[in-house]
Amino acid sequence: MTINCNGQLIDLKAPKVMGILNITPNSFFDGGTYKNEADILSKVEKMLVDGATFIDVGAYSSKPNAEFVSVQEEINRILPVVALIMKLFPEVILSIDTFRSEVARISIESGAAIINDISAGKLDEKMMETVAKARVPYIMMHMKGNPQTMQTLTDYDNIVKEMILYFSERVFEARRHGISDLIIDPGFGFAKTLDQNFEVIRKLEDFQMLDLPLLAGISRKSMVYKTLENSPEEALNGTTVLNTISLSKGANILRVHDVKEAVETVKLWNKLKK
């Protein structure tokens, strides 16, 4: 399982860590934390030193009921950050967390290497065409509706079966457009209840039938802190537990706020496998 990121071949048979850089003012955990260039560069440097393979930059909060942000505002937020990071860390593999093709196109032109789309192309009909033309890896997440409506769309007869059918259809569409490198993300917390999130993680290995790399994005989410009856700030230990379980069920990428701890989890997991 190898993906091509700006000419770098990344082997995902050995699990990798993706560090999260939210530059939104309203992210559920770290919104508004990085207020200037020094803060941003310090965070990126720390994640890279701690062992992140990828840095995922997002400028539109996708938490439930997140406020709407215009395309231009998203571009205004993300473009200077991409340029800044690429200037100081030219070898970094930047992923862009967006469901908008114009944001994706401009970010790729500025040096980004991966597009991470919460809608798998369903919220912008030009997204897959844009990704295919740029020849970059594409992360496709499972979600119904949009961030404003998704938590009202949690009715499933068999959630894992329906998700696999969803991914089968989206993969077919991506291949039809000519996208080579695909990664799937079950979308923990997106159009899923607390119990449904745990049902998905219990059956995470079922997604291996799609024969694609699997990304697990559980970091400090409500399925952790609501179950533990604490807060996102107190959810690191719970995140590590569920990341470990995800690795045991075939996850290839851990998308996290806390890179050092996730990298240590992967190292221990690799040692155990050997």
C-alpha positions in Angstrom: 0.0 0.0 0.0 2.0 2.9 -1.3 0.9 6.4 -2.1 2.8 9.0 -4.1 3.0 12.4 -2.4 4.8 15.0 -4.6 7.2 12.3 -5.8 7.7 10.7 -2.3 6.5 7.1 -2.2 5.0 6.5 1.3 4.5 2.9 2.3 1.4 2.5 4.5 2.0 -1.1 5.3 3.8 0.3 8.3 1.2 2.7 10.0 1.9 6.4 9.8 0.7 9.4 11.9 -1.0 12.5 10.5 -0.8 15.6 12.7 -3.7 17.9 12.8 -3.3 21.7 12.4 -6.6 23.4 12.8 -6.5 27.1 11.8 -10.1 27.7 12.5 -11.4 29.9 15.3 -14.0 27.3 16.3 -12.6 23.8 16.2 -14.0 21.5 18.9 -10.5 21.1 20.5 -7.9 23.6 19.4 -9.9 26.3 17.7 -8.1 29.7 17.8 -5.0 28.2 19.3 -2.6 29.3 16.5 -3.0 33.0 16.2 0.2 34.0 14.4 3.0 32.7 12.2 5.3 31.8 15.1 2.6 29.7 16.8 1.8 27.8 13.5 5.5 27.1 12.7 6.2 26.0 16.3 3.3 23.6 16.1 4.3 22.2 12.7 8.0 21.8 13.8 7.0 20.0 17.0 4.7 17.6 15.1 7.5 16.8 12.5 10.1 16.4 15.3 7.7 14.1 17.1 7.4 11.9 14.0 4.4 12.9 12.0 4.6 11.7 8.4 1.8 14.1 7.3 0.4 17.4 8.5 -3.3 18.0 7.9 -4.3 21.6 7.6 -8.0 22.6 8.0 -9.6 26.1 7.8 -13.3 25.1 8.0 -14.5 23.5 11.2 -16.4 20.3 10.4 -17.7 19.8 14.0 -21.5 19.2 14.3 -23.4 22.4 13.6 -20.3 24.2 12.6 -20.9 27.7 11.2 -20.8 28.2 7.5 -17.6 29.7 6.0 -17.5 31.0 2.4 -15.1 29.6 -0.1 -13.2 32.8 -0.2 -12.9 33.0 3.5 -11.6 29.4 3.6 -9.0 30.3 0.9 -8.0 33.5 2.8 -7.4 31.4 5.9 -5.6 28.5 4.4 -3.4 29.8 1.6 -1.1 32.0 3.7 -0.6 29.1 6.1 0.2 26.6 3.3 2.7 29.1 1.8 4.3 29.7 5.2 4.7 26.0 6.0 6.1 25.1 2.5 8.6 28.0 2.7 10.0 26.9 6.1 9.5 23.1 5.7 9.8 22.4 2.0 9.9 18.6 2.5 6.7 18.4 4.5 3.8 16.4 3.2 0.8 18.6 3.6 -2.7 17.3 3.5 -5.6 19.8 3.1 -8.8 19.2 4.9 -11.4 20.6 2.6 -14.5 19.5 0.7 -14.2 22.4 -1.9 -12.5 21.9 -5.2 -11.3 25.5 -5.5 -9.6 25.4 -2.1 -8.1 22.0 -3.1 -6.8 23.3 -6.4 -5.2 26.5 -5.0 -3.6 24.6 -2.1 -2.1 21.9 -4.4 -0.7 24.7 -6.6 1.0 26.1 -3.5 2.6 22.8 -2.6 0.0 20.6 -0.8 0.3 16.9 -1.5 -2.9 15.3 -0.3 -6.6 16.2 -0.2 -8.7 15.1 2.7 -12.4 15.4 1.9 -15.0 14.8 4.6 -17.7 14.4 1.9 -15.9 12.1 -0.6 -16.8 14.4 -3.4 -20.5 14.7 -2.6 -20.5 18.4 -1.6 -18.6 19.6 -4.7 -19.1 17.8 -8.0 -15.7 19.2 -9.3 -13.6 17.8 -6.4 -12.8 14.4 -7.9 -12.0 16.0 -11.3 -9.6 18.5 -9.5 -7.9 15.7 -7.5 -7.5 13.5 -10.6 -6.0 16.3 -12.6 -3.5 17.1 -9.9 -2.6 13.5 -9.4 -2.5 13.6 -5.6 -3.8 11.1 -3.0 -7.4 11.5 -2.0 -8.8 10.7 1.5 -12.5 10.0 1.3 -14.5 10.1 4.4 -18.0 8.6 5.2 -20.6 11.3 6.1 -24.2 11.9 5.3 -25.4 15.5 4.8 -23.1 18.3 5.8 -21.6 19.5 9.1 -24.8 21.5 9.7 -27.2 18.5 9.2 -25.1 15.3 9.7 -26.2 14.6 13.3 -29.8 14.4 12.2 -28.9 11.7 9.7 -28.0 8.7 11.9 -30.6 6.1 10.8 -29.0 2.9 9.5 -30.3 -0.7 9.2 -26.7 -2.0 9.2 -24.2 0.8 9.6 -21.1 -1.0 8.5 -22.7 -2.7 5.5 -24.1 0.6 4.4 -20.7 2.3 4.9 -19.0 -0.3 2.8 -21.6 0.1 0.0 -21.0 3.9 0.3 -17.3 3.5 -0.1 -17.7 1.1 -3.0 -19.7 3.6 -4.9 -17.3 6.5 -4.1 -14.3 4.4 -5.0 -15.9 3.5 -8.3 -16.5 7.2 -9.0 -13.0 8.2 -8.0 -11.5 5.5 -10.3 -13.8 6.6 -13.1 -12.2 10.1 -12.8 -8.8 8.6 -12.8 -7.7 9.0 -9.2 -5.0 6.4 -8.4 -4.2 6.8 -4.7 -7.2 6.5 -2.4 -7.5 6.3 1.4 -10.8 5.7 3.2 -11.9 7.3 6.5 -14.9 5.9 8.4 -15.7 9.3 9.7 -16.0 8.8 13.4 -18.5 11.3 14.8 -19.9 12.2 11.4 -23.6 11.2 11.0 -23.1 8.6 13.7 -24.3 8.3 17.3 -22.0 7.4 20.1 -23.0 3.7 20.0 -22.7 3.7 16.2 -19.1 5.0 16.5 -18.3 2.0 18.7 -20.1 -0.4 16.4 -17.9 0.9 13.5 -14.6 0.5 15.5 -15.7 -3.0 16.6 -16.0 -4.0 13.0 -13.2 -1.8 11.6 -11.4 -4.8 10.0 -14.4 -5.3 7.7 -13.3 -2.3 5.7 -10.2 -4.2 4.6 -12.4 -5.9 2.0 -12.1 -2.6 0.1 -8.4 -3.2 -0.2 -7.5 0.4 0.4 -5.5 2.2 3.2 -7.6 3.1 6.2 -7.4 6.3 8.2 -8.7 6.4 11.8 -9.6 9.9 13.0 -10.6 9.4 16.7 -8.4 12.0 18.4 -10.2 13.6 21.4 -13.6 13.2 19.8 -16.9 13.0 21.7 -16.9 9.2 21.5 -13.9 9.3 23.8 -14.7 12.1 26.2 -18.5 11.5 26.5 -17.9 7.8 27.2 -15.3 8.7 29.9 -17.4 11.6 31.1 -14.6 14.1 30.9 -13.6 16.7 28.3 -11.6 16.9 25.0 -8.7 18.3 27.1 -8.8 15.1 29.2 -9.3 12.7 26.3 -5.7 11.8 25.4 -5.5 8.5 27.3 -8.8 7.4 25.8 -7.7 8.4 22.3 -4.5 6.3 22.7 -6.6 3.3 23.7 -8.9 3.6 20.7 -5.9 4.3 18.4 -4.3 1.0 19.6 -7.5 -0.9 18.9 -7.7 0.8 15.4 -4.2 -0.4 14.6 -5.1 -3.9 15.7 -8.0 -3.8 13.2 -6.0 -2.6 10.3 -5.7 1.2 10.4 -2.8 2.5 8.3 -2.9 6.2 9.4 -3.8 7.7 12.7 -5.0 11.3 12.4 -4.3 13.0 15.8 -3.8 16.2 17.7 -1.0 14.5 19.8 1.7 13.2 17.5 4.3 12.1 20.0 1.9 9.8 21.8 0.5 8.4 18.6 4.0 7.7 17.2 4.9 5.9 20.4 1.7 3.8 20.0 2.7 2.9 16.5 6.2 1.9 17.6 4.9 -0.3 20.3 2.4 -1.9 17.9 5.1 -2.5 15.3 7.3 -4.2 18.0 4.4 -6.4 19.1 3.7 -7.5 15.5 7.3 -8.5 15.1 
